[in-house]
Amino acid sequence: MRRFAVLALLFCVGCHAGLKIGVDKGGTAKAKGPVEVEGGVLFSFSAPDAKSVNLAGEFNSWSNSQTPMSDPNHTGVWQVTIPLEAGKYAYKFVIDGGVWQEDPNNPEKTDDGYGGFNSVVNVGKGAAAKKVAPASQASPSLSPPKQVQGGILFRFYSPGSSVVYLAGEFNSWSASALPMADPDKDGIWEVIVPLAPGRYEYKFVVEGRDWKEDPGNPDKVSDPYGGSNSVLTVE
């Protein structure tokens, strides 16, 4: 009876191996913990069955889409190199836009406040210790939402996107109810929404799946997923 229970347990563990995270197809870890290299810090993560992997952490306001990783050789090891100032940063990997995973190759961890852990990288003063330019410097400087005729004007810079939506408390966080428009094809998407006085949390939804806070609005609040929602107060 005890032998049967052990076999059943092993079978059950095997049932959850559909999405391989942190190991290669041979069962050995190929990725390494963060490494300081020329140009920044190299992060790597093994997820051979993933369709996308993003790096999220304190260095990018825990955005689950701002720092995509790549697997150019199709080995299942996703990588990205980012410049970071000297300091300590908590981070995680985001698989397929929804699974937040600590770094299995980095023993340095800290409590994430949700019953799990964030991995921690401590950057020294070598080649990797370079100041990161805010994302807003690489794109047009857009102002926070403002009152215009007809309502509140929301703007978001996303060149190359085919669709961008506005989602928030004012539309029950629908990812498709408020489409934005970019009629002059300059990458700046806009929509005017009539809103009653009050406080509203919101985000932009790019391509129907990437939820992004407003880089032009400094007013933010933590969301339940380790990131932030932008906040608008209408008077």
Secondary structure, 3 states (H helix, E strand, C coil): CHHHHHHHHHHHHHHCCCCCCCCCCCCCCCCCCCEEECCEEEEEEECCCCCCEEEEEHHHCCCCCCCECECCCCCCEEEEEECECCEEEEEEEEECCCEEECCCCCCCEEECCCCCEEEEEEECCCCCECCCCCHHHHCCCCCCCEEECCEEEEEEECCCCCCEEEEEHHHCCCCCCCECECCCCCCEEEEEECCCCEEEEEEEEECCCEEECCCCCCCEEECCCCCEEEEEEEC
